[in-house]
Amino acid sequence: MATISVNNVSKIYGDTVALDDVSFEISDGEFVVLLGPSGAGKSTLLRILNGLTTPTEGTVEFNGQVVDSMPTSDVGMVFQMHYLVEGLSAYKNALSGALSRSSTVGSLLNRFSEEDKRMALEALDTVGLLEEADQRASSMSGGQQQRVGIARALTQNPELLLADEPVASLDPKAAQDVMEYMRRAAMDRNLTSIVSLHQVNIAREFGDRFIGLNEGELIFDGDRDELTMDVVDRIYYGDETVQSDEGIQHI
Ligand SMILES: Nc1ncnc2c1ncn2[C@@H]1O[C@H](COP(=O)(O)OP(=O)(O)OP(=O)(O)O)[C@@H](O)[C@H]1O
């Protein structure tokens, strides 16, 4: 539902170049995984794409239009820490996703339309939690809570879904489940998605396309077949790799 164009984007914080002349385009409905070591610039890129910060240089186009700041109501965000209201039910947490597109008065009064309510239930169904709709978030497992976080983002009815290390704090089985639901939700809704992940095996399983960052530079952009172990090493260790008879080594 959204096309994104990142054109020569740099982000500089004091002496730190968090992003260095990064360019790429994402088509409607693509499921893109961002890879890179800690400090590579993944969160900075996601923060630019969800309108929380602006580039120092370069531009971002959203559906063909250059935007000064991304229209936040069109961008759904899933965080590593889901930030649910623990005392509220899964349903009420999901419904709160509708606030970002309601009128200010509606939001203040916490009034939701029938359409908002229908969308929250549909989103819970998408993440396999319809039967748990009335359960308090605090009584759910980490994986279920993260799925409620996804449902909340879906209730916003975004054009772009961003997720910043959504499974980093989950065990492998829960991580797998959460990624499966997110992937299915994106496919069902043809939702353009960008997900940063640390786990390369999970990334390979769920991504269509992979963008690798290292020290703020885009050093890889390709599909699963192109994401070889050699490429993964380059993404994580940069140029500090040498090929020897024993294979790749790090210096
Ligand atoms: N608000 C900020 N002020 C100053 N420096 C920042 C700020 N945000 C990010 N940085 C710096 O920019 C660089 C990129 O950070 P970023 O958080 O984007 O990396 P990351 O790839 O998301 O890392 P991680 O996987 O650890 O979250 C780092 O050197 C970081 O210290």
The ligand as an SDF file (V2000), in Angstrom:
LIG
                    3D

 31 33  0  0  0  0  0  0  0  0999 V2000
   19.8970   10.6070   19.4740 N   0  0  0  0  0  0  0  0  0  0  0  0
   21.1810   10.3010   19.2420 C   0  0  0  0  0  0  0  0  0  0  0  0
   22.1750   11.1160   19.6430 N   0  0  0  0  0  0  0  0  0  0  0  0
   23.4740   10.8180   19.4020 C   0  0  0  0  0  0  0  0  0  0  0  0
   23.8920    9.7070   18.7690 N   0  0  0  0  0  0  0  0  0  0  0  0
   22.9350    8.8490   18.3410 C   0  0  0  0  0  0  0  0  0  0  0  0
   21.5390    9.0980   18.5550 C   0  0  0  0  0  0  0  0  0  0  0  0
   20.8370    8.0700   18.0220 N   0  0  0  0  0  0  0  0  0  0  0  0
   21.7470    7.2030   17.4990 C   0  0  0  0  0  0  0  0  0  0  0  0
   23.0090    7.6810   17.6960 N   0  0  0  0  0  0  0  0  0  0  0  0
   24.2570    7.0400   17.2560 C   0  0  0  0  0  0  0  0  0  0  0  0
   24.0770    6.7160   15.8830 O   0  0  0  0  0  0  0  0  0  0  0  0
   24.6630    5.4460   15.5960 C   0  0  0  0  0  0  0  0  0  0  0  0
   23.5980    4.5250   15.0160 C   0  0  0  0  0  0  0  0  0  0  0  0
   22.6750    4.1990   16.0500 O   0  0  0  0  0  0  0  0  0  0  0  0
   21.3850    3.2950   15.8120 P   0  0  0  0  0  0  0  0  0  0  0  0
   20.6530    3.2440   17.1270 O   0  0  0  0  0  0  0  0  0  0  0  0
   20.6500    3.8010   14.6380 O   0  0  0  0  0  0  0  0  0  0  0  0
   22.0240    1.8770   15.4700 O   0  0  0  0  0  0  0  0  0  0  0  0
   21.3440    0.4280   15.4430 P   0  0  0  0  0  0  0  0  0  0  0  0
   21.8470   -0.2350   14.2220 O   0  0  0  0  0  0  0  0  0  0  0  0
   19.8720    0.5740   15.5650 O   0  0  0  0  0  0  0  0  0  0  0  0
   21.9310   -0.2650   16.7180 O   0  0  0  0  0  0  0  0  0  0  0  0
   21.2130   -1.3280   17.7370 P   0  0  0  0  0  0  0  0  0  0  0  0
   21.1130   -2.6140   16.9650 O   0  0  0  0  0  0  0  0  0  0  0  0
   22.1600   -1.4040   18.8870 O   0  0  0  0  0  0  0  0  0  0  0  0
   19.8790   -0.7530   18.1140 O   0  0  0  0  0  0  0  0  0  0  0  0
   25.2660    4.9380   16.8950 C   0  0  0  0  0  0  0  0  0  0  0  0
   26.6350    5.2870   16.9150 O   0  0  0  0  0  0  0  0  0  0  0  0
   24.5100    5.6990   17.9590 C   0  0  0  0  0  0  0  0  0  0  0  0
   25.2950    5.8870   19.1110 O   0  0  0  0  0  0  0  0  0  0  0  0
  1  2  1  0
  2  3  1  0
  2  7  2  0
  3  4  2  0
  4  5  1  0
  5  6  2  0
  6  7  1  0
  6 10  1  0
  7  8  1  0
  8  9  2  0
  9 10  1  0
 10 11  1  0
 11 12  1  0
 11 30  1  0
 12 13  1  0
 13 14  1  0
 13 28  1  0
 14 15  1  0
 15 16  1  0
 16 17  2  0
 16 18  1  0
 16 19  1  0
 19 20  1  0
 20 21  2  0
 20 22  1  0
 20 23  1  0
 23 24  1  0
 24 25  2  0
 24 26  1  0
 24 27  1  0
 28 29  1  0
 28 30  1  0
 30 31  1  0
M  END
$$$$
